[in-house]
Amino acid sequence: MKTVFTDTSAWYALINAQDAHHAKARRFLESYTGTLLTSNYVAVETTNLIRYRLGTKQALGFLDVLKKTTLVELAFLTPQQHERSVELFAQYAEAGFSFTDCSSLLVIHDHRLELAFCFDADFSRLGVACVP
């Protein structure tokens, strides 16, 4: 594996030792040798989730890891990608997909990725294979 897209569900599982997927996420990360690609939209979603569930200190710690690690590449959506994400959201919203999931699908396709590090069944429903 070279690059996998990393979703909020994986970030949260890594950070929260009480998460049901924590051990599985840690094992995957310990054995993974490629790059974790995530988007600025996922970073915002993850930061807010961590802040509200675990606290500001942990949320700031997550942002610090994103900034300092060489394992993670942060993709910033362009205005054109944002607009395309809005279109995808309009297309998939009735099916229950979030705006962030739609923007993630776009990033996955634009980077020609085949896998996502996630525990979110919505990715499978969108046709993206999840690891671990």
C-alpha positions in Angstrom: 0.0 0.0 0.0 1.2 3.4 -0.9 -1.5 5.9 0.1 -4.9 5.5 1.8 -7.4 8.1 2.5 -8.0 8.5 6.2 -11.5 9.3 7.5 -12.7 10.8 10.7 -13.8 7.4 12.0 -10.2 6.1 11.8 -8.7 9.3 13.4 -11.2 9.1 16.2 -10.6 5.4 16.8 -6.9 6.0 17.0 -7.3 8.8 19.5 -10.0 7.4 21.7 -8.8 4.3 23.6 -12.5 3.6 24.5 -13.6 3.5 20.9 -14.7 0.0 19.7 -12.2 0.1 16.8 -9.2 1.5 18.7 -7.2 -1.7 18.9 -7.8 -2.5 15.2 -6.9 1.0 14.2 -3.7 0.9 16.2 -2.7 -2.4 14.7 -3.3 -1.1 11.2 -1.3 2.0 11.8 1.6 0.1 13.4 1.9 -2.1 10.3 1.2 0.5 7.7 4.2 1.8 5.7 2.6 4.2 3.3 1.1 7.7 3.5 -2.2 8.6 5.1 -4.0 11.2 3.0 -6.7 13.2 4.7 -8.5 16.4 3.8 -8.9 19.7 5.5 -12.6 19.0 5.7 -11.9 15.7 7.5 -9.5 17.6 9.8 -12.2 20.0 10.8 -14.8 17.3 11.3 -12.4 15.2 13.4 -11.2 18.2 15.5 -14.8 19.1 16.3 -15.7 15.5 17.2 -12.7 15.2 19.5 -13.3 18.5 21.1 -16.9 17.8 21.9 -16.4 14.2 23.0 -12.9 14.2 24.6 -11.9 17.9 25.2 -10.0 20.8 23.7 -6.6 19.5 24.8 -7.1 16.3 22.8 -8.4 18.2 19.8 -5.3 20.4 19.8 -3.1 17.3 20.1 -4.7 15.9 17.0 -4.1 19.1 15.1 -0.5 19.1 16.3 0.0 15.5 15.1 -1.3 16.5 11.6 1.1 19.4 11.5 4.2 17.5 12.7 4.0 14.0 11.2 5.5 13.0 7.9 3.1 10.0 7.7 0.1 12.3 6.9 -0.5 14.4 3.8 -3.2 17.0 4.2 -5.2 17.7 1.0 -6.8 21.2 0.8 -9.9 21.3 -1.3 -9.9 23.9 -4.0 -12.9 26.1 -4.7 -13.8 23.8 -7.7 -13.6 20.7 -5.6 -15.8 22.4 -3.0 -18.4 23.1 -5.6 -18.2 19.5 -6.9 -18.6 18.3 -3.3 -21.8 20.4 -3.0 -23.1 18.7 -6.2 -22.3 15.2 -4.7 -23.9 16.1 -1.5 -27.1 17.2 -3.3 -27.0 13.9 -5.1 -26.4 11.7 -2.1 -27.9 13.6 0.8 -31.2 11.7 0.7 -29.2 8.5 1.1 -27.8 9.9 4.4 -24.3 10.8 3.3 -22.7 13.7 5.0 -21.1 16.7 3.2 -17.7 15.7 4.5 -18.2 12.1 3.2 -19.1 13.5 -0.2 -16.0 15.7 -0.2 -13.9 12.7 0.9 -15.2 10.7 -2.0 -14.2 13.4 -4.4 -10.6 13.6 -2.9 -10.4 9.8 -3.1 -11.3 9.8 -6.8 -9.2 12.9 -7.6 -6.1 11.2 -6.1 -7.0 7.9 -7.8 -7.0 6.0 -4.4 -8.4 2.6 -4.0 -8.7 2.3 -0.2 -9.8 4.3 2.8 -8.7 3.8 6.4 -12.1 4.0 8.0 -14.8 2.3 10.1 -17.6 4.2 8.4 -20.0 1.9 6.4 -20.9 4.9 4.2 -17.6 4.5 2.4 -18.5 1.0 1.4 -21.9 2.2 0.2 -20.1 4.7 -1.9 -18.0 2.0 -3.5 -14.8 2.6 -1.6 -13.0 -0.3 0.0 -12.1 0.2 3.6 -9.1 -1.0 5.6 -8.3 -2.6 7.9 
